[in-house]
Amino acid sequence: MYPTTPRESGTFGARPRPAGGFELWSWYFMRISGAVLLLLAVFHLLWMHLVIGLDNITFETIVRRWTGPLGAFWRVYDLALLVFALTHGMNGARWVINDYVHRRGWNLGLKSALGVLYALLMLMGAYVIFTFQAPPTIVAP
Amino acid sequence: MKQRAALRTAPSLRDTLSYRGGVGQWAWLLHRLSGLGVLLFLVLHVLDIFLASFGPEVFNKLLFLYHSWIFRPFIVLLVFGVLYHALNGLRLVIVDFWPAANVYQKPMWVGATIVSLVVTLITIAAFFWEG
């Protein structure tokens, strides 16, 4: 019923490359953004855990990061992280829905909900990255 | 007809567990689960950083999620999930763009998994030396 060897399935583990159109574009996007995130997200994870330390993260960490001398750099970095990670993750969830949900109504309903969540989180994340200001009581060292 | 429909459908959980696809099957399942888990955290993470707009009182109150020991197992899963998804994803990219690398699929997967586990253990150690 299912392919029993990698060769039979025509692929060796990865999702086969679609023939064209949006799906081909999204296939390439997953690989390119994946490579970008391998650097951006893994560095972010290791920086927060091994250099700063999870228990030392407070509101002041954000103030230092976004309003310190390298504030502009970190805001651009975090915006790239937001755009790539959210788009990569939501497209992955879209693939999972297409794999498992074949009833047309449910398929479209779930993907619509996913699209709304995607837009909402993108707006919320971009909003805080662009507008964040240190409260007057806290000054970045 | 029935068979054709089955081919278009991804395997169910029962099929996945009884299917003997070797290493690649588990690599795939772990990739999918880690991807969904990391996405779930990303949703939470965008929301918590958004709340920083409302000032330190609101944000610091929320930090119990990341500071409490009760949630540490989830953090550990997250760290492993990100690392595994990143390194196993790298394996997929290599194989997609350089088909000759197919011969090294298994060692690449083993390598990705071992590196993910080791770095996860280091971050667990960091809970103790930085706390």
Interface residues (C-beta under 8 A of the other chain):
Chain A: M1 Y2 T4 P6 F12 G13 A14 R17 R31 G34 A35 L37 L38 A41 V42 L45 L46 H49 L50 G53 L54 D55 N56 I57 T58 F59 E60 I62 L82 A85 L86 G89 M90 G92 A93 V96 D99 Y100 H102 L117 L121 M124 G125 Y127 V128 T131 F132 P135 I138
Chain B: Q3 A6 L7 R8 T9 A10 P11 D15 Y19 G21 G24 A27 W28 R32 G35 L36 V38 L39 L42 V43 V46 L47 I49 F50 A52 S53 G55 P56 F59 N60 L63 Y66 H67 I75 V79 V82 L83 A86 L87 G89 L90 R91 L92 V93 V95 D96 F97 P99 N102 Q105 V119 I122 T123 A126 F127 E130 G131
